[in-house]
Amino acid sequence: MQPLEGVRVLDLSHVLAGPYCTMVLGDMGAEVIKVEQYPEGDLIRQMAPFQSGMSYGFSVINRNKQGIRLDLTTEEGQEVFYRLAKTADVIVENYRPGVTKKLGIDYETIKEKNPDIIYCSISGFGQTGPYKHKAGLDIMAQGMSGIMSMTGESNGRPVKVGVPVHDIGAGITALYHILFAYIYKLKHHEGQYIDVSLVDSALAWTVWEAAAYFGKGEIPVPSGSRHRRIAPYQAYKTQSGFILLGIVNERMWERFCHHVVERPQWQNDPRFATGNDRIENVEELEKEIEAVLTTQPSDVWLKRLEKQGVPCGPILNYEETLHNEQTQHREMVIDYDHPEVGLMKTLGFPAKMSKSPAEFRLPAPMLGQHTDHILEELDYSKAEIERLKHKAIV
Amino acid sequence: MQPLEGVRVLDLSHVLAGPYCTMVLGDMGAEVIKVEQYPEGDLIRQMAPFQSGMSYGFSVINRNKQGIRLDLTTEEGQEVFYRLAKTADVIVENYRPGVTKKLGIDYETIKEKNPDIIYCSISGFGQTGPYKHKAGLDIMAQGMSGIMSMTGESNGRPVKVGVPVHDIGAGITALYHILFAYIYKLKHHEGQYIDVSLVDSALAWTVWEAAAYFGKGEIPVPSGSRHRRIAPYQAYKTQSGFILLGIVNERMWERFCHHVVERPQWQNDPRFATGNDRIENVEELEKEIEAVLTTQPSDVWLKRLEKQGVPCGPILNYEETLHNEQTQHREMVIDYDHPEVGLMKTLGFPAKMSKSPAEFRLPAPMLGQHTDHILEELDYSKAEIERLKHKAIV
């Protein structure tokens, strides 16, 4: 049995934040029905690369979902949605604030039809406040949260995180608040509304930066790969590329000086003697360390560092990551056969649960794949379904 | 009523991933008891800046927790922990794999004393596999997940994300799996073990990159602030700094050319006519756009872009972020009076729930602050407590 077996989720969302959230609900057993706008459905279905007409991106974040296609801009489409909403426990949407009201599928409207619904909205800046109507894509959230201002090289151009962290971060924030609301509903038999924003979700991750700002007014700046409080804790150049070092205490620093780089004199060098000294002279420290590390390739150093118990690691490219022996051992890549598309791959699950693990049950739906099935279950007759199809409602 | 009222969580963790997870459980009503190792407690207590002796960083991620100090390396300390564990629903730890077994507080041991416990371990690489014993700090996870290899400037040095995203990401992954396990326990009256790793949690975010690699073997490289599939979608230089643009469809591109930069000819320019053209000529596009944008300060462009409904935004530094009117409206900064430390601030909550919102109930504990209270509740007599203190167990 999975934790969310018997929980029905309507996924009104598109692209990334909402679909990521509902995918994880599906991974844990929820019956997720993706409701896609007639005619094209989720924008992501247009995103390359494709396999047999299926967007690979769509397939990766829409596993464990069924799909219905519906024209929500028509009254009859809305009626179908209302009948569906009466059977649901959770609704997730990530339209721009105001759109669900225009479509007649906002929380207030749905609550009248299903008073115990858990309804979660995800948007760039939230449903309230002076910025609520602004378009909040992932990159704007990186800019607004301050995180872009502290990522990259000092004096370089702005740099964004290589993956859309705030779309996914907001999706996960929505996810765990839906679980809180579901637990509350199990105990108190009441639904509620949840308002999640990309920027709020991002801000909630700036805990060290908040502490440094609240405590001493420090405004963080980009520092390349360097930690702002600890050194050496960054990427260093070797003969063959870069490696990562994370020396977080004096014991490790001693072992590093004596047994890795064989520069015991650094331990008493006034520039590097204490953690504070090393942070103050972090540029010189980098030069000195790289002068040694560039004499040998990365592998040699990583072996020596590991032998001394000094935290270290490689910088893998994404192909190396996916083929890495630990990635394979942790089953982070799943192979499956999509009945319409053929052999495909998707990502594995981020945690291993002993009793109720995540499961891959359903491949991503083709556009409108389960429309008939879902309408029949809502007691639409075959004739009614034909009529809705003829009118281009479904 | 909060969703987790009556749920007791033991927080054996330190620094960031585990404490972040248990903080959010506390925000939602759980009774979190932070168990800190005698004598110094959580390493983060040593991290500057300080206010009246309290580490500001510690205070930000340990609100809504009580604290007990305990020497877990002694048999008597373990006995105290076992008594406490019998009263708990959830245990969270982020020691290196193997350490809890040495301390006699691993899942197998605790399960014998409390069969329904939910026990969550967080580590760099997971509890299984060839890398399980490696030190997995946030920076190593950024290196192993491939995310560092796709962040920064092409041909630049490696760049890490400005906040420790994978520590926090693993904390949140632990959090939502604990909620899954708790829902499972509410329904089936059984606990379980959860194994979370920083690298697995990070990999689960690489959904677009997985799709591009699985679908056509693409290995993502650093692209500064640029999107890999959409242009213009990046930071552009203006007369006064940088702004962000995210033009995700042709309608927006048209409005941008005609009404923002007033270069209608770009729409039919073979270099920029379609989305694919713009991605292929993204360098030239940047030059052309910046030649126009550097003629006016950011404010002028942002106003014009907003008027045209073209997604855009500033890049705020962290101080500007915290003082921004939307941040204030969303109550993302909380002021409170710590009884031992004085007036302090902390971050607000990332989602707004209509029925069971997160609450700030307790400031972060001083080291060992609730030791007596918790021991008394476990039926230790005053004499026994004195004896444990005398022996430096608590």
Interface residues (C-beta under 8 A of the other chain):
Chain A: M1 Q2 P3 L4 L16 Y20 V24 M28 M47 A48 P49 F50 Q51 S55 Y56 G57 S59 V60 I61 F125 G126 Q127 T128 G129 P130 Y131 K134 A135 G136 L137 I139 M140 Q142 G143 M144 S145 G146 I147 M148 S149 M150 T151 G152 E153 G156 R157 P158 V159 K160 V161 G162 V163 P164 V165 I168 I172 T173 A174 L175 Y176 H177 L179 F180 A181 Y182 I183 Y184 L186 K187 H188 E190 G191 Q192 Y193 I194 D195 V196 S197 V199 D200 S201 L203 A204 W205 T206 V207 W208 E209 A210 A211 A212 Y213 F214 G215 K216 E218 I219 P220 P222 S223 G224 S225 R226 H227 R229 Y233 Q234 A235 K237 F242 L244 G246 V248 E306 G309 P311 C312 G313 P314 I315 L316 N317 Y318 E319 E320 T321 L322 N324 E325 Q326 T327 H329 R330 M332 M344 K345 T346 L347 G348 F349 P350 A351 K352 M353 S354 K355 S356
Chain B: M1 Q2 P3 L4 L16 Y20 V24 M28 M47 A48 P49 F50 Q51 S55 Y56 G57 S59 V60 I61 F125 G126 Q127 T128 G129 P130 Y131 K134 A135 G136 L137 I139 M140 Q142 G143 M144 S145 G146 I147 M148 S149 M150 T151 G152 E153 G156 R157 P158 V159 K160 V161 G162 V163 P164 V165 I168 I172 T173 A174 L175 Y176 H177 L179 F180 A181 Y182 I183 Y184 L186 K187 H188 E190 G191 Q192 Y193 I194 D195 V196 S197 V199 D200 S201 L203 A204 W205 T206 V207 W208 E209 A210 A211 A212 Y213 F214 G215 K216 E218 I219 P220 P222 S223 G224 S225 R226 H227 R229 Y233 Q234 A235 K237 F242 L244 G246 V248 E306 G309 P311 C312 G313 P314 I315 L316 N317 Y318 E319 E320 T321 L322 N324 E325 Q326 T327 H329 R330 M332 M344 K345 T346 L347 G348 F349 P350 A351 K352 M353 S354 K355 S356
